[in-house]
C-alpha cells in the first residue's frame, strides 16, 4: 500500500510540474495577445480619427484636384 501511495505521489508531482509549465506558457501567450490587442486598438483609434477628419481631407483633395486640372489644362493664351 505504501508503495502505491509513493508512486501516486510521484505521479502527481510530475503532473503538477507539467501543469505549472503549461500555465506559464499560457500566461506568456496571454501577455503577448494583450499587447497585440492594445496595438490593434491603437491602430483602430488612429484610423477612426483619420476617418473622422476625412471631410476636411476630401475638401483638400477636391481643391488639389482642381489645381491639378488647371495646371494640366491646355493654356489657350500660350497656344494662340
JOBEL-V649122 format. One record per backbone hydrogen bond with DSSP energy under -1.0 kcal/mol. CO is the residue of the C=O (numbers start at 1). NH is the residue of the N-H. If there is no record, write none. Layout:
# JOBEL-V649122
CO:NH
CO:NH
This chain:
# JOBEL-V649122
1:5
2:6
3:7
4:8
5:9
6:10
7:11
8:12
9:13
10:14
11:15
12:16
13:17
14:18
15:19
16:20
17:21
18:22
19:23
20:24
21:25
22:26
23:27
24:28
25:29
26:30
27:31
28:32
29:33
30:34
31:35
32:36
33:37
34:38
35:39
36:40
37:41
38:42
39:43
40:44
41:45
42:46
43:47
44:48
45:49
46:50
47:51
48:52
49:53
51:54
53:57
54:58
55:59
56:60
57:61
58:62
59:63
60:64
61:65
62:66
63:67
64:68
65:69
66:70
67:71
68:72
69:73
75:79
76:80
